[in-house]
Amino acid sequence: MKYPIGIQNFEKLRRDGYVYVDKTALMYKMVSEGSYYFLSRPRRFGKSLMVSTLDAFFSGKKELFEGLYAGSVDWDWQEYPILHLDLNVQKYEAKEDLGKILNRHLEKWERLYDSPFAERGLEERFLHVVELAYQKTGRQVVILVDEYDKPLLQAIGNEELQTAYRNTLKAFYGVLKSCDEYIKFAFLTGVTKFGKVSVFSDLNNLKDISMLPQYGAICGITETELHQYFDHSVEELAGYNEMTKKECYERLQRDFDGYHFNEYTKEGMYNPFSLLNTLDNKVFRDYWFETGTPSFLVYQLKKTRYPLENMTTEEVSTDTLNSIDIMDENPLPLLYQSGYLTLKSYDSRFNSFTLGFPNREVEQGFIKYLLPFYTPKVSSKSRFAIAQFTKDIECGCADDFMQRLEDFFATGDYEVVGKAEKYFQNTLYLFFRLLGFYVDVEYHTANGRMDVLIQTPEYIYILELKIDKTAEEALQQIEDKGYARPFENDPRQLFKIGVNFSTESKLISWLAG
């Protein structure tokens, strides 16, 4: 089987015999029921392939759709004039970079349709190209925009540059509304949605299908599609990794499934990039996370001093998730739309969602990536290593474990972490979350519950955490609250440890009981 890894061109995929998960039923639903659409999905989720599929469809290439849903529909299969704008092929580091790529596309279209308006402004040139394409072909125009938000994402952290890009794109995309009579269909994709107060403020005719249940499976791979198209591949993968087929499906689901884009669809979506790479290479790895680092997300998390433990507990409204224009106040919409968090639960009374990591690949990759930004800058001689912490826990070396943690905080660099309390909380959240991939860790901060519970086959650890109190008080709370009571009849050895963090000294003290 030929896996379409990195293949974003529908014609190449079909002509060269790559496997194709048929999404043309949802594509045709769009085409037959409306004219203007926007779709937000994480990177490497199949957006570019969907744009290319629409390009082939409106180009009248019926032979490419043989055997697919769209090949059986009643369609005129005429060739429509298509303006395909791909913003994913450029780095945007200076104000003129966006103008260069827009100009490159416009020059190509102007030559094609003999436009005499090449000396005008970008948006005016675009408007005239649309009009001329309609006039010269006698057919309405199809406009396809891939990764419309790439310039804006790369400019996060540079307000002047982002404002310049936003103003340029707002005027450019505004042509879609001005030229309605000449346009047959328009489809814009991106990772994020810069919403009502910015790029799309004038495009009230653009239908956002990102969270609509009927389009939930338009990109990505469902569990049903995994079994339908790749069952033999999963069997081969299982054989290479000495697993049963059932175990292999469970591992794939744990690692790469779990994306939810609306509150109604129970079936999760697989990240196609990681899934296909795993099936092709016969090796389980974090392929999606290795292809890009979310530096702009870290920038926003630190800028807003966001408490990391709230990422998976805070409720957010639908309106909040639908726009990242508030990212300077709340980074969750950016985390959701970028694919690092997904919908986990829905409260219909308040129309709000709770978010969470979609799968193990994303959670572990993101936690590992964040750790250096939120923890002390450690030297090469530092004893901080998650592997050694894990070994200490597994062998019952509680004193060694706590001494390492004490040394870890003693090497802290507080110039970049903000308030010490928040630093302590964020550091421990990341530390215990990462530790939880190797041993059973529950991390809580709510009153009345033990802060940290770690379990191994032979040992149990209960940790109570305090700020600007004493380790003795923390240890006493374990006794007063009876945190160890549920384990009275457990044969495993139990450790009770009180921990205090001093915002004055920036150090921890601890006491085991």
N, C-alpha and C positions, 0 to 999 in steps of 0.2 A: 504493500500500500504506500502511495506517495502522499506525504503529509504536507499541507500548504503552509509551512512555517516561513513567515516573512513574505509570503505571496499575497500581495494586496490587489493584484490585477485580475479581475474576474475572467477575462478572455484567456490570459495565460494559464490560469488555473484549470479552466475547462478544456482547452486545446491540448494541454500537456498531461492530462490525466490525473491530476491531483484529486484527492477525495474532497467532496463539497457537501457540507451540511446544508440542506435546502432551506433557505430562508425567504424564498421568492414569494411564498403565499403572503407573508407580512409586507413584503415590498409592494406587491400588487394591491394589497388592501390600502396602502397609502396612496398609491397612484390613482386608484379608481374612486377614492372617497374624498380627496382633498387636493390642495395645491401647494401649501406652504408648511414645512415641517422643520422642527429642530429636535435633535437627539443628543443627549449627553450620556457618555459611557466612559469608563476608565480607559487608559491607554492600552493598546494591544488587545482590544476586545472585539475587533472585527468591524469597526466603523468605516475604515478606508475601503475594505472589501465591499461593504454595502454600497458605498458611494460609487465604486467601480461597477458593481452589478447594475445599479440604476443607469449608469452611463451606457452600458452595453444594451440595456433594455430600450432606452430611448434612441439608441443608434439603429434600432431595427434588426439587431443581430439574432434573429430567432433561432438559428442553428445552435447557438450557445446554450439555449434553454431547453433543448430536447431532453425529455425525461424528468424535467423539473416542473413544479407546479405552474410557474409562469408560462411554460411552453404549451400549456393546454388551454389557456384563457383566450377569450375573444378579444383580440387586440389588433390594431391596424398595422403594427410593425413597420411604421414609417420612420424615416430618419429625421429627428428633430434637431435644430441647432442647439448645441450644448456648450455652455460656458462652465468649465470645470476649474475651480480655483483651489489649489492645494497649498496651504500655508505651513505644512509640516516639513518642508524641505529647506528651511532657512533658519539660521541663527539670528536672533533679534537682540542685538547688543547696543545699537545706536539708532537714533531717530530716523535716519535715512534708510535703514534696513527694510522696514515695512514698505516704504515707498518703492524700493527697488523691485521687490517681488511682485507687488501689485502692477507696477509698470511693465514688468516682463510679461505677465499674462495679458495685459491690455494691448501691448504691441502686437502679440500674436493674434489676438482677436481682431484688432484693427486692420491688420494685413488681410485677414480672412474675409472681412466684410467691407473692405475698402472705406474705412472711416477717415474723413478729413479733419477730425477733431482732436488729433494727437497732441496739440499744444494746450489743451484745456486742463482743468484740474482733474484729479483722479476720479472722483465720483461723477463728474460731468462726462468724462470719457466713457465710463462704464455705462451710464445711462444711454449715451448715443450708440454704443455697441449693441445693447439690447434692442434698441429701436431698429437699427440697421439689419441685425440678424433676422428680425421678424419680417422686415420689408423685403429683404433679398431672397428669403427662402419661402415666404408665404406661410410659415408655421410659427407657432408660439415657441418661446425659448425655454429651455431647461437650464436651471442654474444649480450647480452642485458645489458646495463649499466644504472642504475637508479640513478639520482642525482649525476652525475659525478663531479660536482663542489662544493659539500658540504664542503669538506676540505678547499678549497680555500676561500669560503665565510666566514667560521668561523675564518680564519686566517687574515682577513682584519684588518689592524692596526698593524700587527706583520710581518714586511717585511721579516725577517729572516725565520720565519716559513712558510710564504707563498711561498717564493722562494724554500724552501726544498720540499714542497708539489708539487709545479709546476714542478720541475725537475723530481720528482718521477712519477707523472702522465703522463708527456710528454713521458717518456720512456715506461711506461706501455701501454698507448694507442697507441703508435707507432707500437706495435705488430700487430695491425689491418692491417697496410699497408704491413708489412713484411710477413704476412701469408695469403695474398690475395687468393692464390690458394686453401686454406683449408677452406675458409669462405663462407658460403652461404648468410648470412644476418647479419648486425650489426645495432643496434639502440641505440643511446646515448641520454639521456635526462638530463636537468638541468634547473636551474632558469636563469643562465647567460651564456654568451659566452665569455670565455677567448680566444681571437682570434688569429690572424695571427702571432703575435710575441711571443706567449707563448705555451699553452697546445696543440693547434691544428695546430701548424706551419708545422708539417710534414704530417698531414692528409688531403692532397689535394683531396683525393678520398671520403671525407665525404660530403654528400649533406645536406646543411642546409635548412630545410623546414620551419623554424620558421616564415618567413615573406612571404611565397608563398601563393597566394590566393587560390589555389586548396586545401591547407591543413589548411586553416584558422579556420575551425570548428572541427579539429581533437580532440581537448580537450575543455572542457567547454560545455555550453548549449546555443543553439540559441533560438531566440524568437519563431521560427517555432517549434522547439523541445519542448519548454515549453508548447505550446498549444497542441501539439500532444500527449505528454506523461503525462502531469500533469494538464490538464484542470480541472478535478474533484477535484484535490488537491487544486488548486487555489480557486475554488468555496468554499471549506470547510474553507480555510484560510480567505476568505472574510467574511464568516458567523461568525467566531470566533471574528473577529475584527470589526464587524458591519460596513462593507464596501460593496459597490456593487462590483460585479465581475470585472467590468471595472476599478473601482478605485483601486482594488487590483492588477490587472495587471500593472497599471500605477505606483503604489508604488514599486512593485518588480523591474520594469524597472529602476526607479529612483535610487533605493538603490543598485542594484546588477548587472545591465546590463552595457554596454558601452565599453567593451574591444574591441579594433581593433588591429589586428596584421599585416595588410597590407593596402595599399592605395586603393584597388579595392573593397573590400567587404564592403557594406554599412550596412549590418546587424551586430549589435554588439553581443558580447558574454557575457553570464552570468557567474559569478563566481559560479561554481557548489556547493562548500562547503556552502556558505552563503545561496544560494537558497534552497538547500535540507534541511538544518537545519531549515530555516524559515517555509517551508512546513510541516516538521515533528513536530516542536514544536508549530506551530500556533502563533508564536511570532516574531515580527520584531526586530532583534538585529544585531549588527555588529559582526557576528560570525567569519568571516575571519580575521578581524583585531585583535580580541581578542585571536587568537591562536598563535600569534607571534609578537614580537616587532622588528622593523627594526633598531636595534642599529648600525649595520654596515653602514646603509644609513646615519644616523645622523653623524657618524664619518667622512664620506666622505664629507658631506655637510659643516661641520664645518672646516674640514681640508683645503678645497679649498676656504673657505669663500665665498661660492656661494650666490649671491643675490636671495633670495627665490622667489621674485615676477617674476623672469625670468623663473621659472620652466614652466610656461604656456604661455610664449611669445617668448622665444628664438627658432630660427629655428635650426634644426640639420639634418645632412645628413644621408643617408642610411648607409654609411660606418661607421659613428660614432655610430649609434644605434646598429650596428651588433657586436660591440666589447666593452667590458668594460676595455680594457687594458689602456685606457686614463683616467680612473676614477680619477686619481690624478690631472688632469687638468679640467675635466668636469664630474660631477656626473650624468648627465642626462641619459646616457645609462644604468647605474646601476638602476636608478629609473624606467626607462621604462621596462627593462627586469625583474625587481622584481615585477612589477605589480602595482606600486604606481602611475605611469603615463601611458598613452596610446596614440595612434595616434589620432589626432583630425583633422588635415588638411594636405594637400599635395600640394607642389608647383612643378609641373612637369618640369618647366623651369630649376630649380636649383636642382631638385631631393632632396628636403628637406622637413622635417616634422615639424609641430608645435604640441607640446604635451599638454596634459591636464589630469586632474583626470578622471578616467573612470566613477565613480558614487559617490553617496553621502556617502556610507559607507567608501570608501577609502579616500575621501577628508576630511571628518570630523574626521575620526580616525587618519589620518596622521597629520593634523593640531593640533589636541589635543595632539598628542604624541610629536610633535616638540616644542610646546609652552614652556615647562619647560626648554628646552635646550637653548632657545634663549631669554628668558625673565628674568627679575631680579629674584634672589632667594628671595622669599618672606617668611615672618614669618607667623605663624599661625594666628597672629593678623592683618595681612594685609587685607585691604578692597578690594583687587583685587579678583573679582569673576565675571565670565561672566554673571551669572544670574542677579547679582545686576546691572551691566552695562546695561543689556537689560531692566530691570525694569525702570531705570533712563530714558532711551531713550523713552520708551513707555508712560511714564507719563509726558514727557516734562521737566524733571529736568536736563537741560543742564549744569547748574553750578555744580550740584552734579556729573554728568557724568565726567566733565573735572577735577574736584577736585580728583576724584578717579584715573583718568589717570595720573595726576600730582604726586599723592602719589605713584602710581605704578612705575614710573621712579625714584622716589626719593629713592627707596629701591634697586637700581640696584647693581649688582655685575659685574664689568667690567673686571675681571681677565680672563674670558674665552670667551669673545665675540668678541675680535679683535677690529677693528677700530670702533670708536663711531658712525660714520655716517652709516656704514653698519649695526651696531647693531640697530640703530633707525629704519632704513628702514625695516629690517627683523622682528623686534618686531611688528611694526605697521601692516605689511603685515599679520602676523599670527593672530594678535588681531582682525583686521577688517574682515579677512576671517572667523574666528570662530564666530564672532558676526553676520556675514551674514547668519548663519544657523537659526537665531532666528528673525532677522529683515532684511529688504531689504537694503543691503549695496553694493555700487559700490566703488571700490578702484582703483584709477589711480595715476600715477606719471608723465605722459607725459606732456610736456609744452602745455599750452593752454586749459587744461581740469582741472576741479576741482579735487582735490586730493581724497576727500572722500564725498560721497553723501549717506545719510542715510534717509530712508523713513519709516514712520509708517502710519496707517490710519489717525492719527491726527496731525503728526508733520513731518517737513522736516529739516534736518541738513546738512549744507554745511561747510566742514572743509578744510582749506588750510594749508599745512604743509611746514615749512621752516627749514633750518639748518643754524645755526650761523648767523641769521638775527634778526628780531624782530617779535613779535606777531602782532604789528601794521602793519608792511609791509605785512604780510600774510593776515590780514583782508582787507587791502587796495586792494590787488590783487583780492579778491572776488568782490569788487566794480568795479575795473577798467576793469575786464574781463567780467563783467555782468553775473556772474554765477547764480545769483538768477532770472534773467530775465525770463527763461522758466516757473517760478512758480508764476508769477505776479498775475494770475487769479486763483490760487489754494487757496481754502479756508483754507487749513491747516496752522498752525502757523509755521513760518520759523525761524531757528536760523543760524546765520553766525558766524563762529568761526575761528580765526586765531591762529595757533599753531607754536611755534618755539622751536627747540631743540638745546641746547648749548653743543658743544663737549668739552668745557672747564669745565663746571659745571656738565655735564651729567644730566641736568634737563630740563624739558619743562616749557615754559611759554605760557599763552594763553589769548586771549581777545575776548569777544563776542560782536557782534554788531547787 
